[in-house]
Amino acid sequence: MAKASRNFVCQSCGAASPRWSGRCEACGEWNTIVEEAGASAGIGAGPAKAGGRAKGRRIELVEMSGETADPPRHITGMAEFDRVTGGGLVPGSAVLIGGDPGIGKSTLLLQAMAALAVKGGRAIYISGEEAIAQVRMRARRLGLGEAPVQLGAETNLKDILGTLESGTPPDVVVIDSIQTMWTEALDSAPGTVAQVRASAQELVRFAKRHGTAVILVGHVTKEGQIAGPRVVEHMVDAVIYFEGERGHQFRILRAVKNRFGPANEIGVFEMGEKGLAEVPNPSALFLGERDGETSGSAVFAGIEGTRPVLVEIQALVGKSALGTPRRAVVGWDGGRLSMVLAVLEARCGLTLGGQDVYLNVAGGLRINEPAADLAVAAALISSVTGQPLPSDCVIFGEISLSGAVRPVNQMETRLKEAEKLGFLRAILPAMAARSRPGTGLAFTEISDLQGLIAHLATKSGAKRRGGEM
């Protein structure tokens, strides 16, 4: 009998090495390399012929131009959840959902499965972290105690797949969580890279073979990334993050990968006593408590996936009492803020190097697109000068290192959302005038940051003269 081989695998990135070391050379993490027993044959490996390679069976090849009817999606009835998944769950797809502990992943999926089951779909919820009594207790608290969702509590993947394959395949299966699953084909403990990878591969294979949509819940690391090997994210059809600040009641469901719909699509929920409530108009929610008479506040018209979202960007600039000024950012990229500050100082003459800068995106939303550069710059200028920006104005545009303001995509969609919420003016890149939409907003075209400073100075000067009169 051949002796089982043993490898050393990093539990952070999945890289294998022939010997143990304190630091992983692939990802740079410390104390993450664990010795694991290797299987003589991997998951799904077939027998090889002696003295040669096994001959595989011939597969069927078809023309790409052929017609195939798309299977109907499983629509849960939760509009925000269905929006992020691209219009509902595709039969035979695998979806990976990650989020911080306690953010509400299990609550979201339990509500979605209950809504699907009430509409006639067959949904199974397998929990590897809670007993069935605990899941039922949560369902009763959410008012879902009578929903026809089938529950299971098991971590042995062989038993789970045997149960799912014994009868009619369900429409949707939730595995909460993939880190608790283990297969007997490997000797390593549950949660290790080998177990997570093998369990995910078997569940994805089950989904493709039986046409069941499988939802995998994944833990996240301290950096906010889904824990385990990155290969799992490549195996699934969609990767969705459930985000939110613990100090806010809002939760953001964001798709970072979706083979059957747009990426970067978001759904907005509000956490309450009865679980998660959908927010159909997030722009009005994020701007609901805005004070338009305070300096350092600007309204940014952004795009998240296919949805236009208006959010308030708050900036505070003050003299630093430390040798090294502070730069604190919530909801935006800190490196992007440093670039905007450098451009303001180098191209516009604003002295910001010795001052503390605080930037916040109100409502707990995280912005990733560079179109927010101009709104951030306007909020910083407003905070430095002490003059508030017009409360009925939205701002968007990308800033280059030369100080020029560059146009952004989907300008018409941004402006229509602003007009719908009662805004009257917009500050936007100058080149966008070529494709100016027919809206009722008054446009101010900005070609560079110096033009923005001049425009804001003119407006504040006119406001002061009007007050004196």
Number of C-alpha atoms within 10 A of each C-alpha: 3 5 8 9 10 13 16 20 24 30 22 23 20 22 16 19 16 10 12 17 15 12 14 22 13 13 13 12 15 13 14 19 24 19 17 20 16 18 14 13 10 11 15 10 8 10 9 10 9 7 6 7 9 11 8 7 6 6 6 5 6 7 6 7 6 6 7 7 5 8 10 10 15 18 20 23 16 17 16 22 24 18 21 27 28 19 18 21 26 25 20 21 22 27 24 26 23 24 22 21 11 9 17 18 20 19 19 20 18 24 21 19 27 26 21 23 20 17 14 10 19 19 26 23 23 22 24 19 16 13 14 17 11 11 22 15 13 17 20 13 13 17 13 19 15 11 18 19 20 15 16 17 18 20 22 16 20 16 12 17 13 10 11 16 13 8 8 9 18 18 23 26 23 23 25 26 22 27 25 24 26 26 21 10 15 18 14 18 15 19 20 23 27 25 24 24 23 21 25 25 18 16 24 24 17 21 22 15 10 16 18 25 27 27 27 22 25 26 20 17 15 8 7 13 15 24 22 26 19 15 15 20 19 11 17 22 17 24 26 26 24 20 22 23 17 12 8 13 14 24 26 20 26 23 26 16 22 19 14 15 17 19 21 20 24 27 25 24 22 16 17 11 8 13 18 19 18 17 17 13 12 20 21 15 17 19 16 12 11 16 11 17 12 17 22 26 32 32 30 27 27 28 22 18 18 15 18 21 22 25 26 27 23 24 24 21 21 15 12 14 11 10 8 11 16 16 14 14 16 17 17 21 14 13 10 15 20 13 15 20 19 19 21 22 14 14 15 15 11 14 13 18 15 15 19 18 23 17 23 20 23 19 24 21 23 17 17 15 14 17 24 23 22 27 25 31 24 27 26 28 26 26 22 18 14 15 22 21 24 20 17 17 23 28 28 29 29 19 24 16 13 11 20 20 26 21 20 17 11 12 21 15 17 22 30 18 18 27 18 10 14 11 19 19 20 24 21 28 25 18 15 18 13 7 9 12 14 9 13 12 19 12 19 17 18 24 19 20 22 16 16 21 18 12 16 20 16 12 15 19 13 12 13 12 9 9 8 7 6
